[in-house]
């Protein structure tokens, strides 16, 4: 073999730079996207991007968000577990957005009222002893008959439950349960009739509204109790319960807006107070009739007032009663709803969505025969009519 043979060098690989160009293009697109969000926050907001990917392929799907159910004049509705919860005289039903029935708890509810918070939803009827509750994934939490008849009930933002019942031997009984439906507090009122209740997050405080009559004059008040203390009698001086007298203003509903602030809804006023019994704000409703109101789990509320001439006014308020936003509408409001940082308002002409300061976000004129709107925290909204729904995706 000749030693003069020179080995042929291996061919050199061409350097490929395509991936660098791809990285450069993606970086430029990301910078442009971030700039667009900063310059046009309403048009290119984070929520819009989330909705774009969340509902990709679903937006044009005819069946998605169209749910058929057994309706009725007394039916009540809520957004729950990324679906629709329907309560009527026959019981409580949870549907997915695909229209699938995830659970049905059958039970007689002559005048159904639905309370929702966290991963717990409760259906009850004043004067009835039957109660049903549903949890995440459609789990049945309660399906039972209590020893007394319901007066009122409330669910906190994290799923704690409070309810008032009328039982023999006392004026009213208040019970608090944790999200697992385990009783953690019980109090029997022997001296005062109780007509409304609310429980705070973590079940720390129970607020109850009382109603008394003296010489044909009604007097009401709000009492706030700590659930880690035993209470035998509200009249004893040594107990730590906080009492706020409200005169002849009857409380229709109590609601904790956060851990230390709550709202009392009366016939003519909204009274914002804290757990120390201090009134933070009073908003008179003399100028307009209260049409509808809704609470967001983020601690603010939306309300609609009917004004003279058929026009309406909508407001958003924080936990201290401070006005966050206000709008006048020429149309009559049918329904309002708040969830997360989003507000939805259904009028005779359109569905409009806003942020919590009532800055306009989106609008739809295709409301069909909807009588109720349910806001969802991602900016979408469910339009609910007689026996069916439609999901509005901005």
Secondary structure, 3 states (H helix, E strand, C coil): CCCCCCCCCCCCCCCCCHHHHHHHHHHHHHHHHHHHHHHCCCCCCHHHHHHHHHCCCCCCCCCCCCCECCCCCCCEEEEECCEEEEEECCEEEEEECCCCEEEEEECCCCCEEEEEECCEEEEEECCCCEEEEEEHHHCEEEEEECCCEEEEEEECCCCCEEEEEECCCCCEEEEEECCCCCEEEEEEECCCEEEEEEECHHHCEEEEEEEEEECCEEEEEEEEEECCCCCCCCCCCCCCCEEEEEECCCEEEEEECCCCEEEEEECCEEEEEECCCCEEEEEECCCCEEEEEEECCCCCEEEEEECHHHCEEEEEECCCCCEEEEEEECCCEEEEEEECCEEEEEECCCEEEEECCCCEEEEECCCCCCCEEEECCCCCEEEEECCEEEEECC
